[in-house]
Amino acid sequence: MVTALCIATTVAAALASLLLGAAEIPPATVASILFGGAAEAEIETAGGSLEPEMARSIVLQLRLPRCLVGLLVGAALAVAGVLLQGLFRNALAAPGVVGTSAGGALGAVLALSFGLGLRSSYLVPLGAIAGAFASLVVVARIARHRGRTSITDLLLAGVALNAFLSALNSFVIARAWIDHEVARRINFWLMGGIADRDWSHVAIALPGCAAGIALAIAHARDLDLMLQGEDLARSLGVDGERLKNVLLLATALLVGSAVAVSGVVGFVGLVVPHVVRLAIGPSHRALVLLSAVAGAAFVLLSDLIARTAVSPGELQLGIVTAFVGAPFFVFLLIRERGRVETL
């Protein structure tokens, strides 16, 4: 029942993202465009008539890539949240806890500040991915001692690095105010959003998201065993150190790919996994799959609100997810008070 509801919500949100916007295109026209046809006559909208070729361009070049990017970002951040909450055994863990979000943000901010985004649409996303992986390497290296990775050290190193990278971001932004256009682009990007995304962004996000989700599914059973204790998991053949490294790699792939195309979108990796866990239980294979679907639905619905709440203008996606996620985070803190395990 829960699975069917999540899938139906995601499909409905995806269809709505193709239909709604400044120009509302009828469902029959969208279906015709998607399946190889095109409208044969002008389309009447609230803003006036729309030429068939313009409708085709809006659907295929603007709304469909944006929809797919939203699906990928939501799925990636939600699955990353599942992995980190399982790894830290803490329902309050989120993708930013190991510094990957801040690292990705810094990589993109540096690329923007040096004007690399004007040279190629790929350079800013690649900078974000590089920053996410670099931050992961630093955190993992700090937390590793005598061949073992301490979960406590991993958490503390992630918190410290996240604060340091956020300070670096602020420093770069402060220097960027010399060029107001660069500063505007940086702030716009840091607020998170999937507006104006094209097929190049889909191509950038898809490989990392697919690889990260595949790793999460493949190691879901091992993560279930790790939650019973590392000694028990080791006796059942689970290499705990290898599993931690694989989960961190999967997290970096997922968060890096998401940040690369959407900027910093908060609370998806916190809210979605926790709600799904409450609905279906702690089995990580089911959690990964259903969280991917629910995360995609959450981001698409948030993006619909962002597109329509202040029409004809637009809110940033990160603003909407924060409006939803922040109150939930407070609720979660109250609910988990006294129950959060001391790491």
C-alpha positions in Angstrom: 0.0 0.0 0.0 2.8 2.4 1.0 4.8 1.5 -2.1 1.8 2.0 -4.4 1.1 5.4 -2.8 4.7 6.6 -3.3 4.8 5.4 -6.9 1.4 7.0 -7.7 2.5 10.3 -6.0 5.8 10.4 -8.0 4.0 9.7 -11.3 1.4 12.4 -10.6 4.1 14.9 -9.6 6.1 14.1 -12.7 3.1 14.6 -14.9 2.1 17.8 -13.2 5.7 19.2 -13.7 5.3 18.6 -17.4 1.8 20.2 -17.5 2.1 23.2 -15.2 4.1 26.4 -15.5 3.9 29.9 -17.0 2.2 28.2 -20.0 -0.2 25.4 -19.0 -0.1 22.8 -21.8 -3.0 20.3 -22.0 -2.4 16.7 -21.1 -3.3 15.4 -24.6 -0.7 17.8 -26.2 2.0 16.7 -23.7 1.3 13.1 -24.4 1.4 13.7 -28.2 4.8 15.5 -27.9 6.3 12.8 -25.6 5.3 10.0 -27.9 6.7 11.5 -31.1 3.9 13.7 -32.3 3.2 17.4 -31.9 0.2 19.7 -31.6 -1.4 20.5 -34.9 -2.9 23.9 -33.9 -2.2 26.8 -31.6 -2.7 26.1 -27.9 -4.7 28.5 -25.9 -3.3 29.3 -22.5 -3.9 31.9 -19.8 -1.1 34.0 -21.2 -2.3 33.7 -24.8 -1.9 31.3 -27.7 1.1 29.0 -28.0 2.6 27.8 -31.3 3.0 24.0 -31.7 6.8 24.1 -32.0 7.0 26.4 -29.0 5.0 23.9 -27.0 7.2 21.1 -28.1 10.3 23.0 -27.1 8.9 23.8 -23.7 8.1 20.2 -23.0 11.2 18.5 -24.4 13.9 21.1 -23.7 12.7 22.8 -20.5 10.2 20.7 -18.5 11.3 17.2 -19.2 15.0 17.7 -18.3 13.9 19.6 -15.2 11.6 16.8 -14.2 14.3 14.1 -14.7 16.8 16.2 -12.7 14.3 16.5 -9.9 13.7 12.8 -9.9 17.5 12.1 -9.8 18.2 14.7 -7.1 15.4 13.5 -4.8 16.3 9.9 -5.1 20.0 10.5 -4.6 19.6 12.7 -1.5 17.1 10.4 0.1 19.2 7.2 -0.5 22.2 9.0 0.9 20.2 9.8 4.0 19.3 6.2 4.4 22.9 5.1 4.2 24.2 7.7 6.7 21.4 7.1 9.2 22.2 3.4 9.0 26.0 4.0 9.2 25.7 6.3 12.2 22.7 4.5 13.7 21.2 7.9 14.2 17.9 9.1 12.8 19.2 12.7 12.8 22.0 11.9 10.3 21.8 13.7 7.0 24.0 14.0 3.8 25.7 17.1 5.1 27.0 15.3 8.2 30.3 14.1 6.6 30.9 17.3 4.7 30.1 16.2 1.2 27.4 18.8 0.7 29.7 21.6 1.9 32.5 20.2 -0.2 30.4 20.0 -3.3 29.2 23.6 -2.6 32.7 24.8 -2.3 33.8 23.2 -5.5 30.9 24.8 -7.4 31.5 28.2 -5.7 35.1 28.2 -6.7 34.2 27.3 -10.3 31.7 30.1 -10.4 34.0 32.6 -8.9 36.7 31.9 -11.5 34.1 32.2 -14.3 34.4 28.6 -15.4 30.6 28.4 -15.7 30.8 30.8 -18.7 33.2 28.5 -20.5 31.2 25.3 -20.2 28.0 24.1 -18.6 29.9 21.0 -17.3 32.6 22.8 -15.3 30.5 23.9 -12.3 28.9 20.5 -11.8 32.3 18.8 -12.2 33.7 21.2 -9.6 30.9 20.2 -7.2 31.6 16.5 -7.7 35.3 17.0 -7.2 34.6 19.0 -4.0 32.3 16.3 -2.6 34.9 13.6 -3.2 37.7 15.6 -1.8 35.8 16.3 1.4 35.0 12.6 1.7 38.7 11.7 1.4 39.7 14.2 4.1 37.0 13.0 6.5 37.8 9.3 6.0 41.5 9.9 6.4 41.0 11.8 9.7 38.7 9.1 11.1 41.0 6.2 10.2 43.4 5.0 12.9 45.4 1.8 12.9 43.5 0.4 10.0 40.0 1.0 11.4 37.5 3.8 10.8 35.8 5.0 14.0 32.2 6.1 13.5 32.6 8.6 16.3 35.7 10.2 14.7 33.9 10.1 11.3 31.0 12.1 12.7 33.2 14.6 14.5 35.5 15.0 11.5 32.5 15.6 9.3 31.0 18.2 11.6 34.4 20.0 11.8 35.1 19.9 8.1 31.5 21.0 7.3 32.0 24.1 9.5 35.4 24.8 7.9 34.2 24.4 4.3 31.1 26.6 5.1 33.5 29.3 6.3 35.5 29.0 3.1 32.3 29.3 1.1 31.5 32.5 3.0 35.0 33.9 2.4 34.8 33.2 -1.4 31.4 34.8 -1.6 32.6 37.9 0.3 35.4 38.3 -2.2 33.0 37.7 -5.1 30.9 40.8 -4.1 33.5 42.7 -6.1 31.7 41.3 -9.1 28.0 41.5 -8.3 27.0 39.3 -11.2 29.3 36.5 -10.0 28.0 36.9 -6.4 24.4 36.8 -7.6 25.1 33.5 -9.5 26.8 32.0 -6.4 24.0 32.9 -4.0 21.4 31.7 -6.5 23.2 28.4 -6.8 23.7 27.9 -3.1 19.9 28.3 -2.4 19.4 25.2 -4.5 17.1 24.7 -7.4 16.5 22.9 -10.7 15.3 25.7 -12.9 16.8 26.0 -16.3 18.3 22.5 -16.2 18.9 20.9 -19.6 19.9 17.4 -20.9 23.5 18.0 -20.0 22.6 18.1 -16.4 20.7 14.9 -16.7 23.8 13.3 -18.2 25.9 14.6 -15.4 23.7 13.4 -12.6 22.6 10.0 -13.9 25.8 7.9 -13.7 26.6 8.9 -10.1 23.1 8.5 -8.9 22.7 5.1 -10.6 26.0 3.8 -9.3 25.3 5.1 -5.7 21.8 3.5 -5.6 23.2 0.3 -7.0 25.9 0.1 -4.3 23.3 0.9 -1.6 21.0 -1.9 -2.8 23.9 -4.4 -3.1 25.1 -3.7 0.5 21.7 -3.3 2.1 21.8 -6.7 3.8 25.3 -6.1 5.2 24.1 -2.8 6.6 21.2 -4.6 8.4 23.7 -6.9 10.0 26.0 -4.1 11.0 23.1 -2.5 12.9 23.1 -5.7 15.1 26.7 -5.0 16.1 30.0 -5.1 14.3 31.2 -8.3 16.1 28.0 -10.2 15.1 28.3 -8.9 11.5 31.9 -9.9 11.3 31.0 -13.4 12.5 28.5 -13.6 9.7 31.1 -12.7 7.1 30.7 -8.9 6.8 33.9 -6.9 6.5 32.9 -3.8 8.5 35.8 -1.6 7.4 35.1 -2.4 3.7 31.4 -1.8 4.2 32.0 1.7 5.8 34.3 2.7 2.9 31.7 1.5 0.3 28.9 3.3 2.0 30.9 6.5 2.2 31.8 6.1 -1.5 28.1 5.6 -2.4 27.2 8.7 -0.3 29.8 10.8 -2.1 28.5 9.6 -5.5 24.9 10.4 -4.6 25.5 13.7 -2.8 28.1 14.9 -5.3 25.9 14.1 -8.3 22.9 15.8 -6.7 24.7 19.0 -5.6 26.4 19.2 -9.0 23.1 19.8 -10.7 20.8 21.3 -8.1 23.0 23.2 -5.7 22.5 22.7 -2.0 19.0 21.3 -1.3 18.5 20.7 2.4 16.3 18.3 4.5 15.5 15.8 1.7 18.0 13.3 3.2 16.7 13.8 6.7 12.9 13.9 6.2 12.3 11.3 3.6 14.3 8.3 5.0 12.8 8.8 8.5 9.2 9.0 7.2 9.7 5.9 5.1 11.3 4.0 8.0 8.3 4.8 10.2 6.0 3.5 7.4 7.8 0.2 6.4 10.3 -0.7 9.1 14.1 -0.9 9.2 15.0 -3.3 6.4 17.5 -1.4 4.3 16.8 -3.0 0.9 13.2 -1.8 1.1 14.3 1.5 2.7 16.6 2.3 -0.2 14.1 1.5 -2.9 11.1 3.2 -1.4 13.2 6.2 -0.2 14.4 6.7 -3.7 10.8 6.9 -5.0 9.6 9.0 -2.1 12.6 11.4 -2.4 11.9 11.9 -6.0 8.2 12.7 -5.2 9.2 15.1 -2.5 11.6 17.1 -4.7 9.2 17.2 -7.6 6.3 18.4 -5.4 8.5 21.0 -3.7 9.6 22.2 -7.2 6.0 22.5 -8.2 5.3 24.7 -5.2 8.5 26.7 -6.0 7.2 27.3 -9.6 3.6 28.2 -8.8 3.6 29.9 -5.4 4.8 33.3 -6.6 3.9 33.0 -10.3 5.0 34.4 -12.7 8.2 34.4 -10.5 9.8 31.4 -8.9 11.1 30.4 -5.5 14.3 28.5 -5.1 13.8 24.8 -4.4 15.9 24.9 -1.3 13.6 27.5 0.2 10.6 25.2 -0.1 12.3 22.1 1.2 13.5 24.1 4.2 10.0 25.3 4.9 8.9 21.7 5.1 12.0 20.2 6.5 12.9 22.6 9.3 9.6 22.1 11.3 9.9 18.3 10.8 13.5 18.4 12.1 12.2 20.1 15.3 9.5 17.5 15.6 12.2 14.8 15.1 14.5 16.3 17.8 11.6 16.3 20.3 10.6 12.8 19.3 14.1 11.4 19.5 15.0 13.3 22.7 16.6 10.8 25.1 16.6 8.0 22.5 19.5 9.2 20.3 22.4 6.8 20.8 25.6 8.4 22.1 28.2 7.6 19.5 
